[in-house]
């Protein structure tokens, strides 16, 4: 196992290392300045409509860029990037080669089978972790190093997957595998049709019951099969290692695969603990920034986020996680407690995945964006370049995110006002919370609201909060109508609300409460008499309409 031990510590995230890990399945070098040892610091998505801000060492995803002239122009505008990624086929001529040599920026070709979202996720997963570490701390080794080490030991391409068959890491040489493996690597998830096949054949049951590797005949026409071993910590299944093979592994290599599973288990446990700690740290730092105060500047510095011209997004799931079956009334207390614990854990996991997706999305928009989960709300701080309606741009970013995650996550997002300084971030966060609350009060899902668009509704909710806190109650004509309805079983208050909502159109208002217009007119006369309300007085109408909104909208 010396070779595995030597591969535990991953080198710094150089461009050459990343290309080696991804392999030609995803990225290939189209034009190189002669070396690929530039340190990669992040991933940036090129948008021709926005100001181009490319930090030193960033990989620039050149969405929509094609042709030698466009590539040369982009290289001139991003001389400090580590590399520029263009969809294959890449138009490389003498001009491009000269521009690459002059700028020192490599041009990489992305397979057309991969989406930009996929390659962004892949690249970020390969970057060295530990950006929140204290000075002097180094990032720990990762699963990609182990996958490459296992690949070298077994002489076959390897993937490391979690319990849900999501790809956590993979080795090089994936281009030697079959189409199913290529789809798995690109999508970072085993395709659904393969999961069904494996499940129907009882493969997962065999895998998780065995302490040793198992051989799996795919019978799908491919010359390659699989050797797999469960990764476990005691009785807990953490994931599995899958090897694409032509023939069953020898006894020696089966032992090596079993030994590798133990090391992967340690790494998964270590990364899980580290991820939990890092998430808590990011959440604490971002909460400090959002609250403002003395520590906000230091927290923003540690997060590496911008401190001016930004909006806060507040996102919240509106659905509940599925998969927990309710117990019958006769279930034991222990069973009910276990179900509640399972449901709570599932909900927390769902919220964290949602927040991770939001963090990935905003980071693709701006390299200094940040996101973290605080309770049930995922907050994102989104820096915005000057020009135009910044809040409208932030709303479009939020809408784009919901459109992407909609099939998996039902959610609403509130967008705060533009913060021109770190001192105004707390205000933007409060705005976003209020906008989100308006959407929650409306009972909608999959919606985005900028604070300006729901400003008045938000104010009404705040007034309702004050009224509730001070135990205030309706007064005047509205109070008299409520008392009369309670005593006599009438619906005069509902009649008044329908009339005001219909702008005084009796026909429309009568249809809303399902009565004849003449009956409605009679009720109007009665409520005016009983409540002492002059419906011809605009101030009187405004007073009762505000009371209808304030005392009828407490969430």
Residue, then its C-alpha position, 0 to 999 in steps of 0.5 A: x500500500x505504499x503507492x496509495x500512501x504516497x498519493x494521499x497528498x494532492x499537489x497544488x491545483x495546477x492547470x496540468x494537474x486538473x487536465x490530467x485528472x479530467x482526462x481527454x474525456x472532458x478537456x483537451x489542450x488545443x494550444x499551450x504556451x509550453x507549460x501547464x504549471x500555472x496555479x488555478x485559483x477559480x472558475x469564471x464564466x465569460x459573459x459578453x454583456x458584463x464587464x470582464x473580471x478575470x482574477x489571476x489564475x482563473x479558468x475562463x469558460x468562454x461560453x459562445x466563443x468560437x473562431x480564431x479571431x474571438x479567441x485571440x480577442x479574449x486572450x488579450x482581455x484576460x492575460x492573467x487567466x490560467x486557461x480559456x475553455x472553448x467548445x470543440x472543435x477549437x479553431x486554432x491557427x497561427x494567430x491563436x498560437x501566437x496569442x497563447x505564447x504572448x499571453x501565456x494562457x492555454x486554450x482548452x477544448x471542451x467535449x461537445x457532450x458536456x454542458x457548461x454547468x457540468x464542466x464548471x462543477x467538475x473544475x470546482x470539485x478538482x480545485x484544492x480545498x481549504x480557502x477558509x483555512x487559517x494562514x499556514x494551513x494546507x489543503x488536505x489530499x482528496x479523493x481524486x488522488x486516491x482514484x488515480x492511485x487505485x487506477x494505477x494499482x488495478x490498471x483500469x479506470x476507477x470511479x468513487x461514488x456515494x450511496x446515491x451513486x453520485x460520482x465523488x471522484x474519478x481517475x484518469x483513463x476514463x476515455x478507455x471505458x465504455x459509453x456508460x462510464x463516460x455518461x457517468x463521469x460527465x453527469x457526475x451521476x450514474x445514469x438512471x437506466x443503469x441504476x434501474x438495471x443494477x437494482x433489478x439484478x440485485x447488484x446493490x444488495x450483493x454489493x452492500x452485503x459483501x465485505x469483498x469486491x464483487x464482479x458484475x456482468x453488465x450484459x449490455x453489449x459492451x466488452x467491459x464489465x465492472x468490479x465493485x466494492x462497498x466503502x464502509x465505516x463499521x455498519x455504515x455504507x459510505x459509498x463504493x468504488x467501481x472499476x471498469x474491467x474486461x475480465x474479473x480481477x486477480x486475487x491480488x488485485x481484489x485484495x488491493x481494491x478491498x484495501x483501497x476501500x478502507x483508505x477511501x472510507x477514512x478519506x470520506x469520513x475526514x471530508x465529511x467532518x471537514x465539510x461540516x466544519x467548513x459549512x458551519x464556518x462559512x455560515x458563521x462568517x456570512x451571518x456576520x457579514x449579513x448582520x453588519x457591525x464591527x466584525x463584518x469587514x474581517x468576515x468579508x475578507x476571510x470569505x473573499x467576497x466583495x464589500x460594495x455594489x452587491x445584493x443579498x438573495x434569500x432562498x427557501x425551499x417551499x416543498x418537503x422532502x419525499x421518501x419518509x413514510x408516515x407511521x400509523x397511529x398505532x406505531x410505537x413512540x420509538x418508531x415515531x421518534x425514529x421517523x421524525x429524526x429521519x425526516x429532519x435529517x432528510x430535510x436538512x440534507x435537502x436544504x444543504x444540497x439546495x444551498x450548495x447548488x445556489x453557491x455554485x450558481x452565484x459563483x459562476x456569475x461572479x468569483x467573489x460571490x458567497x452563499x451559506x445556509x442559516x436555518x431554513x434560508x440559504x443566503x447568497x451575497x452577489x456582487x454586481x458590476x455597475x450599470x443598468x438596474x442592478x436589482x433587476x439583474x439580481x432578480x434575473x440571476x435568481x430566476x435563472x437559478x430556480x429555472x435550473x433547479x426547479x425539477x429538483x427543488x421547489x423554492x422562492x427567492x427574495x432579492x434585497x436592494x443594492x448595497x453600496x457599502x458593507x454597512x448596507x449589506x444588513x439592510x439588503x439582507x432584511x429586504x430579501x427576508x421581507x420579499x421572501x416573506x411576501x412570497x411565503x404569505x402569498x402561498x406561491x412556489x418557484x417565484x422570485x421577488x425583488x424588494x422594490x416589487x413587493x415593497x408595499x406588501x412588505x410594509x403592510x406585513x410589518x404594520x401587521x407585526x406591530x399591531x400583533x405585538x401591541x395586541x391592537x385590534x380593528x376599530x371603527x366601522x370594520x370592528x362593528x361589522x366584525x362584531x355583527x357578523x360574529x353575533x348574527x352569522x352574517x358576512x358583511x365584512x366579506x361583502x365589504x372586502x369583495x366590493x373594495x377588491x372589485x373597485x366598486x363594481x357590484x356585478x364583479x363583487x357579487x360574482x366573487x361571493x356568489x350572490x345576485x347583484x341585487x342581494x349584494x346591493x342590499x348587503x352594501x346598504x346594511x353594512x353601511x348602516x350597521x358599520x356607520x361607513x360612508x362608502x363614498x368617502x375615499x378616506x373611509x374606504x382607505x381606512x377599512x381597506x388597510x384594516x382588512x389587509x393588516x388584520x387579515x394577513x398575519x402569517 
